[in-house]
Amino acid sequence: MLLVAALLAGCSGDGDTRSPRTPGDALADAGFPVFAPVLDGAKAASSTLSPDRVTSDYGDDRTLVQLAEPDDDLCAALVDVRLAGDTCEADRDSVTTSMEEMGGVGLVRDGTLLYWSGLVTEADPELVERAIRALREAPAASGDDLGDVTSATTTPVAPEQEPTQTEPPDEDPVDEPLAPDDLDVATAVATVRFLAGRVGPREATSAAHDRAARWVARCFTRLGYNADLRPVGVPAGVSWLGDAVPAGRSVNVVATPAGFDATEPHLVVGAHLDTVAQAPGAEDNASGVGVLLATAEAAAVRSTRLPVVFVAFGAEEPRGPGDDDHHFGSRSYVAALGPAESRAVRAMVSLDRVGVGARVPVGSADDSDPVQRSLLAAGRRAGVATIADQDQRSSDHWSFVRAGLPGARLGSTSYAAYHDASDVPSVVSPAQLERTGRLLLEWLAPR
Ligand SMILES: [Zn+2]
């Protein structure tokens, strides 16, 4: 898992195992020139060292990465630290990245690439200039300049396994069976922070939804999955609290394991990525996407009882009052299945609002069904408290069930911030994300 955690670090937080270091040890460990820029009066609050890089937190989501001896192609060198930059331009000694209102900038000094990410350039057009000046003028660092220092103890990623490639990180047969302990809840927590804390509201047809979808696709790709962005047409309508929403294009992100055959028996795990227009959607439903990615991360290096397709669905939220006015992404996914592919879907689970509460709701579209029962049994085996929830049709599993395919939902505990601007990351409980993820891994595990 450590290698995968390192690969995923660029898209959903840093999963490295750490051991405390004293600042005095830090530079000797680095073994390459390290600098101590000051930006707008701020110094590094904390830093993480690994053999080829120093990553420093400057507050306000600003991060300084110092990379030893980067590739000639600085954009390639930054692939796993750019977080989610859409454009990257570089010459030999400098690099600029941007993504909507966010920017990053870097330059090379003494063979070290110094790169700022997390600059909110739209609110402060001169920030890039100040950031470049800070890099150019930065003195060599002493240990004290790096703040609280920890060292990543992971083995450095071998060259043939660099995250710039899209092959699975582990070419060996995956024969260890998946188990609940394989969950790294930090991945789910970091996803909630990124989607709700940085991207914010993600109405299904918005640029923010597109940005989130591309980010999720990159996460899947880094884990070794094939990730497709599949457009979903949606009509204009009326959303929560009467907000008008436009006609347009949303998108499903569909991740399949290497060698996947859609006509062979498989499982589908999904979580909707969109939000109502006014909500940053931490619980509804960055929580579900977080558990989706954490589950995909664990399943990437373990065997499951059947192949698993992971889907981040667009356009789940309502655009009108009727049963045909929501769940557009999942209905589009189901509608595109041919007969053999439909038969091959042995069960679908929707993760929707899975980070609030102390027991995991397990929802069935009717009174009871085999998928719900198997999930409840997995909860018992994994030692996770559950609560059965009947007539539950308010999520993407319903698109499968109404088309005659087996499906159920995890999540749906009521909470005060529902569909509200106050649905922010602090609403979500890591412990509940962990309960949901552990139950799901047990359900996917070979028996
Ligand atoms: Zn939802």
Boltz pocket constraint, residues with backbone or C-beta under 6 A from the ligand:
constraints:
  - pocket:
      binder: B
      contacts: [[A, 272], [A, 274], [A, 284], [A, 285], [A, 316], [A, 352], [A, 353], [A, 394]]
      max_distance: 6.0
